[in-house]
Amino acid sequence: MLNLSYLLTNLNSNNMKTRLLYVMLGIMVMSQQFFYGQSLVNPRANEAARKLKALLDSVYQTGKIISGQMDDSYLTYIKNTTGKEPALMGYDFNGICPGQGGNYDADKAIRWVKYRGGIAQFNWHWISPDGNGDFYTNNFNLANALNNPNSQSYKNILRDIDLVAAECKRMQDSGIAIIWRPLHEAEGRWFWWGMSGGEACKKLYRLMYDRMVNYHGLNNLIWAWTSYGTTKENWYPGDDVVDLIVYDYPDYSANGSWSQFQSLFGNKGKLFGIGEDGKLINPDILSSQPWLYFMTWAYMVKDPSMKDGKNPKDWLLQVYNDPRVITLEDLNVGPKAKAGYSETIFDDDENGIERVTLDASFSSADNDSIVEYIWYENTTELGRGKIFQCDLPVGNHRIRLSIKTQSGKESSGWVIKNIKRRSIALNKPCKVSSTESGYGNVAKNAIDGDLSTRWSSAYSDPQWFQIDLGQKYNIELVVIYWENASAKNYILQESNDGIVWTNVLTKQNMPTGARTDSLKNLQGGARYLRIYGEKRTTQWGYSIYEIEVFGSENENAEPIEEVTDVTVNEESKILLYPTVVNKNSYLTICLPNRCVPAELFIYCNQGRLVKKMIADRDKWSVLVDDSFASGIYHIMLKSKRIKENHFYFMVN
């Protein structure tokens, strides 16, 4: 890992090439620190705090990111899944107030930093200082308390801050510094410290800074403020009391949170981090959005198949083993196995095998030397060497690198090589019925080949996702990677004009939660494909990580309707009214949702076609205008889902 103390140590190397390399790296870091290496806002910050800040400065905007996890009860899960541990551990002072039962996270943080070599961040889910509600309560009026320093509420604020200060003092006495992130997500106004507005919240933050730094003499804190950029009113408390600025659950789109931070704070010389998140960041984003660290929120680190999990196990393994992601072992002396970048490789020649290069060049051993590189899949040895090539069949390959140093120390790292057919839907034009507002989960995310991005819809039924394949294909297989907000009932539809759709497969009563639906052995084909969601499994919308479509070109491809036994029941629900219509009034036709769209043909009594139209809603109205002479008319209704239907009406 690139840190200042290691750079300075290696400047004394006897190897000229090594010395030149580290001189260059040192120049890069120091030039980057000219702006971002600001002194801490506390002029009396102690050595531990200054060293931690120097470490953060050395990482920021280098194309690397510090990994973080809230709640150490998930450490074993991460270690067992990835072979790595986060560098940054998140703790909380919740429980410290009178009547709550106590808080012991300071002891955990001391062990993590002092004996494991990690970094600690604290936030505080602070219950009402008056004890009349939790952190979501609206019973505590912050503005009134701050405006009345002699009130009991004000004294209770100081009492609670003093309790936290005592724990921070214990950490200071033990020799550790922490990132301190109080009053998080204030701008959301869902916590009591935000409900009184920005001015009251800023006043509380500055009161806390003064009480902890100047009254209690705490010099081991790096102060972080959580901002929501330009999406909400900005309550920034001031450059003189903020070291880091962090965003919770950022929007990673081009004009999202990083761009908003630049417009608000880009000239302040502050470091930008991710205070909380659910899905782990894609390291590829770092080239344009060089965030300092991420902090996955507690249970969200788990697989989507588990309650509220956001991270498939392969994705967790991939991110934690990415060479750009700093883990706990990178902060400590010893060998560090880096198995290279995970990737998807397309079998475009469809021979079922692809040559793969396995590269351990990012591995290191500090002052030791690596003498052995061995590559494994499961328990089978694939080969040896820092760089090794082998042929792998189509499939998802989890490959482990094992290294050994001259002194006998060992380390392992993982990489994923996913060899697959290329989806004919990849990056093709698409349209959707709606997009969830404010999260950047746009339609193209579901056909970009990246399982870390997704599309999500508005929170209503029905919703649909449409893909234009560009030409006609025989469609053989469709794979849908659902996020937790999946479909209970949906229809796979095909069309050659994007207007009239054929239902080729209906899925009903599908299981809740994240899942992958492989729709196999499909018949027929088309140019357009649509996933039509009828009913959701959650209160949220529909959310899809990726849609993959496989098939072969066929200029004569036509959709083949699925065989169904519901035709008679559907026909019985068709209504037409009134049966006697006056001119310049409306004839209404009601169709079952599963019969939409349908073609309508209206003929006069002599058999001449008067109107032809597409009914694309379940309730369709036809204006009986002057083109209709008085007499009897015949309607023929055609839909892929029902037999041809005939109705009659009279025009006065």
C-alpha positions in Angstrom: 0.0 0.0 0.0 1.2 3.5 -0.7 1.8 5.2 2.7 4.2 7.9 3.8 6.2 5.9 6.4 6.8 3.1 3.9 7.9 5.5 1.2 10.4 7.2 3.5 11.7 3.8 4.7 12.3 2.7 1.1 14.2 5.8 0.1 17.1 4.3 1.9 17.1 1.1 -0.2 20.4 0.0 -1.6 18.8 -0.9 -4.9 19.0 2.1 -7.2 15.9 1.2 -9.2 13.9 0.8 -6.0 15.2 4.1 -4.7 14.2 5.9 -8.0 10.7 4.2 -7.9 10.0 5.4 -4.4 11.4 8.8 -5.1 8.9 9.1 -8.0 6.0 7.8 -5.8 7.0 10.2 -3.0 6.9 13.1 -5.4 3.5 12.0 -6.6 2.2 11.8 -3.1 3.7 15.1 -2.0 2.4 16.9 -5.0 -1.1 15.5 -4.4 -0.7 16.5 -0.7 0.1 20.1 -1.6 -3.7 20.6 -1.8 -5.2 17.7 0.0 -2.7 17.3 2.8 -4.3 20.0 4.9 -3.5 20.2 8.6 -6.2 18.9 10.8 -8.7 21.5 12.0 -7.6 20.9 15.6 -4.2 22.7 15.8 -3.4 20.5 18.9 -4.1 17.2 17.1 -1.8 14.6 18.5 0.7 12.4 16.8 -1.8 9.5 16.3 -4.3 11.8 14.6 -1.6 13.4 12.4 -0.3 9.9 11.3 -3.8 8.8 10.5 -4.5 11.9 8.4 -1.2 11.4 6.6 -2.2 7.9 5.7 -5.5 9.1 4.4 -3.8 11.8 2.4 -1.4 9.3 0.9 -4.3 7.2 -0.4 -6.6 9.9 -1.6 -6.9 10.3 -5.4 -4.3 7.6 -6.1 -6.8 5.3 -7.8 -7.1 3.2 -4.6 -9.9 3.1 -2.0 -9.9 2.0 1.7 -12.4 -0.8 2.4 -14.7 -0.4 5.4 -17.4 -2.3 7.2 -19.9 -1.2 9.8 -20.3 -3.7 12.8 -17.5 -6.2 13.5 -20.0 -9.0 13.8 -19.7 -9.4 10.0 -16.0 -9.7 10.0 -16.1 -13.5 9.9 -18.5 -13.5 7.0 -16.3 -11.2 5.0 -13.1 -13.2 5.8 -14.7 -16.5 4.9 -16.2 -15.2 1.7 -13.2 -13.2 0.4 -10.1 -14.2 2.4 -9.6 -10.6 3.3 -10.7 -8.2 6.0 -11.7 -4.5 5.8 -9.1 -1.9 6.6 -11.7 0.4 8.2 -14.1 -0.7 10.9 -17.2 1.3 11.8 -18.4 1.6 15.4 -21.3 3.4 17.1 -21.8 5.1 20.5 -25.5 4.0 20.5 -26.3 2.7 24.0 -24.1 5.2 25.9 -26.9 7.5 27.2 -28.5 7.1 30.6 -30.8 4.1 30.8 -29.5 2.5 27.6 -27.3 -0.1 29.2 -23.9 1.0 28.2 -21.6 1.0 25.2 -18.4 -1.0 24.8 -17.3 -0.1 21.2 -14.4 2.0 22.4 -12.8 -1.2 23.7 -13.4 -2.9 20.3 -11.9 0.0 18.5 -8.8 0.0 20.7 -8.2 -3.7 19.9 -8.9 -3.1 16.2 -6.5 -0.2 15.8 -3.8 -1.1 18.4 -3.6 -4.8 17.9 -4.9 -5.5 14.4 -3.5 -2.4 12.7 -6.8 -1.2 11.3 -8.6 2.2 11.2 -11.7 3.0 13.2 -14.7 5.3 12.4 -17.4 6.2 14.9 -20.9 7.6 14.4 -23.6 8.0 17.0 -27.2 7.0 16.9 -28.0 9.4 19.7 -31.4 9.0 21.4 -33.3 12.1 22.6 -31.2 13.8 25.3 -34.4 14.1 27.4 -34.9 10.4 27.2 -38.4 10.7 25.6 -37.7 8.9 22.3 -35.0 7.3 20.1 -32.9 9.0 17.4 -36.0 9.2 15.1 -38.1 11.0 17.7 -39.7 14.4 17.1 -40.2 14.9 20.8 -36.9 16.8 21.3 -36.8 20.4 20.1 -33.1 21.1 19.4 -33.5 24.8 18.5 -35.3 25.5 21.8 -32.7 23.7 23.8 -29.8 25.5 22.1 -31.4 28.8 22.6 -31.9 28.2 26.3 -28.5 27.2 27.9 -30.0 27.1 31.4 -32.6 24.6 30.3 -32.5 20.9 31.4 -32.5 19.9 27.7 -29.3 21.9 27.1 -27.7 20.4 30.1 -28.7 16.9 28.9 -27.0 17.6 25.6 -23.8 18.4 27.4 -24.2 15.4 29.7 -24.4 13.0 26.7 -21.5 14.7 24.8 -19.5 14.3 28.0 -20.2 10.6 28.1 -19.0 10.2 24.5 -16.0 12.4 25.3 -15.0 10.1 28.2 -14.8 7.1 25.8 -12.8 9.1 23.3 -10.5 10.1 26.1 -9.9 6.4 26.9 -9.1 5.8 23.2 -6.7 8.8 23.3 -5.0 7.5 26.4 -4.5 4.1 24.6 -2.7 5.9 21.8 -5.3 5.6 19.0 -7.0 8.1 16.8 -10.4 7.7 15.1 -12.5 9.2 12.4 -15.4 10.9 14.2 -18.6 11.3 12.2 -21.3 12.8 14.5 -24.8 14.0 13.5 -24.8 11.9 10.3 -27.5 12.3 7.7 -28.8 15.5 9.3 -30.0 16.9 6.0 -32.4 14.0 5.6 -34.3 15.3 8.6 -35.3 11.8 9.8 -33.1 12.1 13.0 -34.0 14.6 15.7 -30.7 16.5 15.2 -31.9 17.4 11.7 -35.6 18.1 12.5 -35.0 21.7 13.7 -33.3 22.7 10.5 -29.8 23.5 9.3 -28.9 26.4 11.6 -29.7 24.4 14.8 -27.8 21.4 13.5 -24.7 23.4 12.6 -24.8 25.0 16.1 -25.0 21.6 17.7 -22.0 20.3 15.7 -19.9 23.4 16.6 -21.0 23.1 20.3 -19.9 19.4 20.2 -16.5 20.3 18.6 -15.9 23.0 21.2 -16.9 20.8 24.1 -14.8 17.8 23.0 -11.7 19.6 21.8 -11.4 22.7 23.9 -13.2 21.6 27.1 -12.2 17.9 27.2 -8.9 18.2 25.4 -9.6 15.5 22.8 -6.8 15.7 20.2 -7.2 12.2 18.6 -10.3 13.0 16.5 -10.5 13.5 12.7 -13.8 15.3 12.2 -16.1 14.1 9.4 -19.3 15.8 8.2 -22.0 13.9 6.3 -23.4 15.9 3.3 -26.0 15.1 0.8 -24.5 17.4 -1.9 -27.0 19.3 -3.9 -29.9 16.8 -3.5 -30.9 18.4 -0.2 -30.3 21.7 1.5 -26.6 21.9 2.5 -25.9 22.3 6.2 -22.1 22.3 6.1 -20.9 23.5 9.6 -17.7 25.2 8.4 -14.1 24.6 7.1 -12.7 25.2 10.6 -14.4 22.2 12.1 -14.4 19.6 9.3 -11.5 17.4 8.1 -13.4 15.0 5.9 -16.7 15.2 4.0 -18.6 12.0 3.4 -21.7 11.0 1.5 -24.1 8.2 2.6 -25.5 6.0 -0.2 -24.1 8.0 -3.1 -25.4 8.2 -6.6 -22.4 7.0 -8.8 -23.7 8.4 -12.1 -21.7 10.9 -14.0 -23.7 13.9 -12.6 -24.3 12.3 -9.2 -22.8 12.7 -5.8 -19.2 13.1 -6.8 -20.0 15.8 -9.2 -22.2 17.5 -6.6 -19.4 17.4 -4.1 -17.0 19.0 -6.6 -19.4 21.9 -7.2 -20.0 22.5 -3.4 -16.6 21.6 -1.8 -14.1 21.1 -4.6 -12.0 24.1 -3.7 -11.8 23.4 0.1 -9.0 20.8 0.1 -11.1 18.3 2.0 -11.1 14.5 1.4 -14.3 12.9 0.2 -15.4 9.5 1.5 -18.4 7.2 1.6 -19.8 7.3 5.1 -22.3 4.5 4.5 -23.3 2.4 1.5 -25.1 -0.9 0.6 -23.7 -2.4 -2.6 -19.9 -2.3 -2.7 -18.5 0.3 -5.0 -17.2 -0.8 -8.4 -13.4 0.0 -8.3 -13.6 0.9 -12.0 -15.4 4.1 -10.9 -12.2 5.3 -9.1 -10.6 6.6 -12.3 -13.3 9.3 -12.4 -14.5 9.3 -8.8 -11.5 8.8 -6.5 -13.4 8.3 -3.2 -11.2 7.9 -0.1 -13.0 5.0 1.5 -16.3 3.1 1.5 -18.2 1.9 4.6 -20.7 -1.0 3.9 -23.6 -0.8 6.3 -23.7 -3.9 8.6 -26.1 -6.5 7.2 -26.0 -5.1 3.7 -22.7 -6.7 3.1 -24.4 -10.1 2.8 -25.8 -11.8 -0.2 -29.1 -10.6 -1.6 -30.6 -14.0 -0.9 -30.3 -13.1 2.8 -32.5 -10.5 4.4 -31.6 -7.0 3.2 -28.3 -8.2 1.7 -26.9 -6.2 -1.2 -23.8 -8.0 -2.3 -23.6 -11.3 -4.1 -20.8 -13.4 -2.8 -18.8 -13.3 -6.0 -19.1 -9.5 -6.0 -17.9 -9.3 -2.4 -14.9 -11.5 -3.3 -14.1 -9.6 -6.4 -14.1 -6.1 -4.8 -12.1 -7.1 -1.7 -9.5 -8.8 -3.8 -9.2 -6.0 -6.4 -5.7 -4.5 -6.4 -7.2 -1.0 -6.0 -9.0 -1.9 -2.8 -7.0 -1.5 0.4 -7.7 -4.2 3.0 -6.4 -4.8 6.5 -3.4 -6.8 5.3 -2.3 -3.8 3.2 -1.9 -1.7 6.4 0.3 -4.3 8.1 3.8 -5.7 7.4 3.8 -9.1 5.6 3.1 -10.7 2.2 0.1 -9.5 0.3 -1.2 -11.8 -2.5 -2.9 -9.8 -5.3 -4.4 -12.1 -8.0 -5.1 -9.3 -10.5 -8.3 -7.9 -11.9 -11.5 -10.0 -12.1 -13.0 -9.9 -15.6 -15.7 -11.2 -17.9 -14.3 -12.8 -21.1 -16.6 -13.5 -24.0 -16.4 -16.7 -26.0 -17.1 -15.0 -29.3 -15.8 -17.8 -31.4 -18.1 -20.1 -29.5 -15.6 -22.9 -29.2 -16.3 -23.2 -25.4 -12.7 -22.4 -24.3 -10.8 -19.1 -23.8 -7.1 -18.5 -23.0 -6.8 -16.6 -19.7 -3.8 -14.7 -18.3 -3.4 -14.9 -14.5 -1.2 -12.0 -13.2 0.2 -11.8 -9.7 2.3 -8.7 -10.4 0.5 -6.6 -7.8 1.6 -9.0 -5.0 4.2 -7.7 -2.5 6.1 -8.8 0.5 7.5 -5.6 2.0 11.1 -6.3 3.0 10.8 -10.0 2.2 10.8 -11.6 -1.3 8.2 -13.9 -2.9 9.7 -17.2 -4.0 6.5 -19.1 -5.0 3.3 -18.4 -6.9 0.7 -21.2 -7.2 -2.7 -20.9 -8.9 -5.6 -23.1 -7.9 -9.2 -23.6 -8.9 -11.0 -25.4 -6.0 -8.3 -27.8 -4.9 -6.8 -28.3 -8.4 -3.5 -26.7 -9.1 -3.7 -24.8 -12.5 0.0 -23.9 -12.6 2.8 -21.8 -11.2 4.4 -18.5 -11.8 3.9 -14.7 -11.3 2.3 -14.6 -14.7 0.6 -17.8 -15.9 -1.6 -18.6 -18.9 -4.1 -21.4 -19.2 -7.3 -22.4 -21.1 -10.5 -22.3 -19.2 -14.0 -23.5 -20.4 -17.1 -21.4 -20.4 -18.2 -20.9 -16.8 -17.5 -18.8 -13.7 -14.0 -19.5 -12.4 -13.0 -18.5 -8.8 -9.2 -18.8 -8.8 -7.0 -18.6 -5.8 -3.4 -17.4 -5.8 -1.1 -18.6 -3.0 2.2 -17.0 -2.5 5.1 -17.9 -0.2 8.1 -15.7 0.8 11.7 -16.5 1.4 11.1 -16.4 5.1 8.2 -18.9 4.8 5.3 -16.5 5.2 2.2 -17.1 3.1 -0.8 -15.2 1.8 -3.7 -15.9 -0.5 -5.8 -13.8 -2.9 -8.6 -14.5 -5.3 -9.7 -13.5 -8.8 -12.8 -14.3 -10.8 -12.6 -15.1 -14.5 -16.1 -15.3 -15.9 -16.1 -16.9 -19.4 -19.5 -16.7 -21.2 -21.3 -16.2 -24.4 -21.9 -12.6 -25.4 -25.5 -11.5 -24.8 -27.1 -10.1 -27.9 -28.8 -7.5 -25.7 -25.5 -6.1 -24.5 -25.6 -2.3 -24.7 -28.5 -2.3 -27.2 -31.1 0.5 -27.2 -33.7 0.0 -24.5 -36.8 1.7 -23.1 -38.6 1.3 -19.7 -42.0 2.2 -18.3 -40.4 4.3 -15.5 -37.2 4.8 -13.5 -36.9 5.2 -9.7 -36.1 8.8 -9.0 -32.9 10.0 -7.4 -30.7 6.9 -7.4 -29.1 6.7 -10.9 -30.6 3.3 -11.5 -31.3 4.0 -15.2 -32.4 1.5 -17.9 -29.0 1.0 -19.6 -27.6 -0.4 -16.3 -29.6 -3.6 -16.9 -27.8 -4.4 -20.2 -24.3 -3.1 -19.6 -22.7 -6.4 -18.7 -22.0 -5.2 -15.2 -23.7 -7.0 -12.3 -22.8 -4.2 -9.9 -25.3 -1.8 -11.6 -29.0 -2.1 -11.9 -32.3 -0.5 -13.2 -35.1 0.1 -10.8 -38.6 1.2 -11.6 -41.3 3.4 -9.8 -43.1 1.7 -7.0 -46.2 0.6 -8.8 -47.7 -2.1 -11.1 -47.4 -2.8 -14.0 -43.9 -1.9 -15.2 -41.9 -3.1 -18.2 -38.4 -3.2 -19.7 -38.0 -3.2 -23.5 -34.9 -4.1 -25.6 -34.4 -3.4 -29.3 -32.0 -6.1 -30.5 -31.5 -4.2 -33.8 -32.5 -7.1 -36.1 -34.4 -10.4 -35.9 -33.0 -13.2 -33.9 -34.1 -16.7 -32.9 -34.3 -16.2 -29.1 -33.3 -19.3 -27.3 -32.4 -18.2 -23.7 -33.2 -15.1 -21.6 -31.5 -14.7 -18.2 -32.8 -12.1 -15.7 -30.7 -11.2 -12.6 -33.2 -9.8 -10.2 -32.3 -7.6 -7.2 -34.3 -8.1 -4.0 -37.1 -6.1 -5.6 -38.1 -8.8 -8.0 -41.2 -9.8 -9.9 -43.8 -12.1 -8.5 -45.7 -12.3 -11.8 -44.3 -11.3 -15.2 -44.5 -12.1 -18.9 -41.8 -12.4 -21.5 -43.0 -10.8 -24.7 -41.6 -10.5 -28.2 -42.5 -8.2 -31.1 -41.1 -7.4 -34.6 -42.5 -3.8 -34.6 -42.4 -2.8 -30.9 -46.2 -2.2 -31.0 -48.0 -5.5 -31.1 -46.5 -8.0 -28.5 -46.7 -11.7 -28.3 -46.6 -13.4 -24.9 -44.1 -16.2 -25.2 -43.7 -17.1 -21.5 -45.7 -16.3 -18.4 -44.1 -16.7 -14.9 -46.3 -16.6 -11.9 -45.9 -16.9 -8.1 -42.1 -16.6 -8.3 -40.1 -16.6 -5.1 -39.4 -13.4 -3.2 -35.9 -11.9 -2.8 -33.0 -11.7 -5.2 -32.7 -14.5 -7.7 -31.6 -15.4 -11.3 -34.3 -16.6 -13.7 -33.0 -18.6 -16.6 -35.8 -18.8 -19.2 -34.7 -21.8 -21.4 -35.8 -23.6 -24.5 -37.6 -20.6 -25.9 -39.2 -21.0 -29.4 -39.4 -18.5 -32.2 -37.9 -15.1 -32.1 -38.1 -11.4 -32.9 -36.4 -8.0 -33.0 -37.9 -6.6 -29.8 -38.0 -8.2 -26.3 -40.0 -7.0 -23.4 -40.2 -8.1 -19.7 -43.7 -7.1 -18.6 -44.0 -7.0 -14.8 -47.6 -7.6 -13.5 -47.0 -8.0 -9.7 -44.1 -7.2 -7.4 -42.7 -9.2 -4.5 -42.0 -6.1 -2.4 -43.4 -2.6 -1.7 -40.6 -1.2 -3.9 -40.5 -1.2 -7.7 -38.9 -3.8 -10.0 -35.1 -3.9 -10.0 -32.9 -5.8 -12.4 -29.1 -6.1 -12.3 -28.8 -7.5 -15.8 -30.8 -9.0 -18.7 -28.9 -11.4 -21.0 -30.4 -12.7 -24.2 -28.9 -15.5 -26.3 -29.8 -16.6 -29.8 -28.9 -16.6 -33.5 -29.6 -14.2 -36.3 -32.7 -15.1 -38.4 -34.3 -12.5 -40.7 -37.5 -14.6 -40.8 -37.9 -15.0 -37.0 -41.4 -14.6 -35.7 -42.7 -14.8 -32.1 -44.4 -18.0 -31.1 -47.2 -17.6 -28.6 -47.1 -19.7 -25.5 -49.8 -22.3 -25.1 -52.1 -21.3 -22.3 -55.3 -22.6 -20.8 -56.7 -19.3 -19.7 -58.2 -18.2 -23.1 -61.8 -18.9 -22.2 -61.6 -17.1 -18.9 -59.9 -14.1 -20.5 -62.6 -13.8 -23.2 -65.4 -13.8 -20.7 -64.0 -10.6 -19.2 -64.2 -8.5 -22.4 -66.8 -5.8 -22.2 -68.2 -3.3 -24.8 -70.6 -0.5 -24.0 -72.9 1.1 -24.8 -74.3 -1.1 -27.6 -76.3 1.9 -29.0 -74.1 5.0 -29.6 -74.9 8.5 -30.6 -72.6 10.4 -33.0 -69.8 12.4 -31.4 -69.8 10.2 -28.3 -67.6 7.4 -27.2 -67.7 3.6 -27.5 -65.7 1.9 -24.6 -64.0 -1.4 -24.8 -62.6 -3.0 -21.6 -60.0 -5.7 -22.0 -58.3 -8.0 -19.4 -54.7 -6.7 -18.8 -53.2 -9.9 -20.2 -55.0 -9.4 -23.5 -53.3 -6.0 -24.1 -52.3 -5.0 -26.7 -55.0 -6.0 -29.1 -55.9 -5.0 -32.7 -59.4 -3.5 -33.3 -61.1 -3.6 -36.7 -64.4 -1.8 -37.1 -66.5 -2.7 -40.2 -69.8 -1.1 -41.4 -72.8 -3.3 -42.3 -71.6 -3.5 -45.9 -68.3 -5.0 -44.9 -66.1 -1.8 -45.4 -63.3 -1.2 -42.9 -64.1 2.1 -41.1 -61.3 2.1 -38.5 -58.3 0.0 -37.5 -56.3 0.7 -34.3 -54.2 -0.8 -31.6 -55.7 -1.0 -28.1 -52.6 -0.6 -25.8 -54.5 -0.1 -22.6 -57.0 -2.2 -20.7 -59.7 0.4 -21.2 -60.0 1.8 -24.7 -62.4 4.4 -26.1 -63.3 5.0 -29.7 -64.8 8.4 -30.8 -67.8 7.7 -33.0 -67.4 10.7 -35.3 -68.9 11.8 -38.6 -67.2 9.0 -40.5 -69.8 6.7 -38.9 -73.1 6.7 -40.7 -76.2 5.5 -38.9 -76.5 1.7 -38.8 -75.1 -1.5 -37.4 -71.3 -2.0 -37.0 -69.2 -5.0 -36.5 -66.0 -5.1 -34.3 -63.4 -7.7 -34.8 -60.9 -8.0 -31.9 -57.6 -9.8 -32.4 -55.0 -10.5 -29.7 -52.2 -13.1 -29.4 -53.7 -14.1 -26.1 -57.3 -14.9 -27.1 -59.2 -16.2 -30.1 -60.7 -13.8 -32.6 -63.7 -12.1 -31.0 -66.7 -10.4 -32.7 -69.0 -7.7 -31.3 -71.8 -5.5 -32.7 -73.0 -2.0 -31.9 -75.5 0.5 -33.4 -75.0 4.2 -34.3 -78.1 6.4 -34.2 
